Amino acid sequence: MLEWLSAIPLALWLDRAGLEAVLQIPVTWQQNTSRWVLYSDPTVDLANQIDPYLKSWSQKSLGQSAHGVWLQSGEQILFNHQGKALFSGASLTKVATTLAALKEWGPYHQFTTQVAIAGKIEDGVVEGDLVIIGGGDPLLVWQEAIAMGQQLHQLGITQVTGDLIITGPMWMNYKTDLATVGELFYRSINADLWDTHLENHYRSLPHHLPRPQVAIAGSIRSQVPPNPLTPVLYHRSLALVEILRRMNVYSHNRLSETIAQSLGGGDRVEEMARTFAGIPAAELHLINGSGLGQDNRMSPRASVLLLMAIQSYLQFYHLSIADIFPVVGYDGGTIHDRQPPLYSIVKTGTLSTVSALAGVIFTRDRGLVWFSIMNQGWDIEGFRLQQDELLGTLARHWGGVTHPPERIHLRSPLPPALRTLGHFSRDQILIYR
């Protein structure tokens, strides 16, 4: 709890001190003082390490033009093969979605869902309607809704004589149709309607409050909230940094699409990410926030710059990319069977003919080495194995490390309430029995 209480005031102070205005200044590639000025290091020759992989990849696809590699340490380019060419980025697209979300809301942001009544409460009965006012929570899932139902039950509310009214922006279990959202929420708050699946979600909750039993007599409607309303409960989501971590570790397509739609869609995500990271327009083109579809395209250099921009942004909040991307040796998800160097922080990307990997490895001689490897072809498993092998070769070439550097820690702890689904302490009760 102390870590959370100390970190959030820091973030608020930074905002008030003008950090947001500073970080939103567009980065120009030509400006000599820019943090993104790139130049090649003539002392680095990686031909012996990388050429065998390029030749092998060429034999599996349409030649070397089907592959891109970008390696960078600080401002120095260490290797560039097709680094500015466009490739299908697959789930590397989520890196852009991550940056746009952080810039829009900040890492500690919580989305608020409100529960109110249109009527009055008499002896545990709502004589009127129960109204749910969505706040755009992209991770409102079974556990969260059940926890809200438990709080209503704790207040003594067991019946609603009127309707369940849902108003957006609200989605649940990644469903966007408000009628469907209403049906899911309706079931969540009344254990008499549960099946085995919902029962299992209840048992996974981090506390042992009773099963909610809020029975609604009327129908489910979506409309503008009626007036007047009596607020009953504020439910706050997990911290955004935790939502993004789950999205990236498991490469969750529906979650990333929900976040992207909240931001305004693929075009808006592209614009926000490209502007902040200083990426030329020709090197990033997005149609959605998840990477599904071959039309999401980026250069290897663009994916590296997105990651570097995220790290630059997060350090002001005492966070690092280790807080939102998979860490080798710590996380499962899409890297559970991968073997890049220990402590590497990576993002995978896979489609039927695309295998991509971007991130950072830690080395003794070159410090942080940012990389992006983008392969196109049918041998997905072969590409994955060779990506890991190449990174291992580079780590040995520059010297391995036994622990990550201080500026990329593993990982900044959030209090349980901000990282655990269904934690009731994120609910603020507004009325009392």
Order of alpha helices (4+ residues) and beta strands (2+ residues): alpha-alpha-beta-alpha-beta-beta-beta-alpha-beta-beta-alpha-beta-beta-alpha-alpha-beta-beta-beta-alpha-alpha-alpha-beta-beta-alpha-beta-beta-beta-alpha-beta
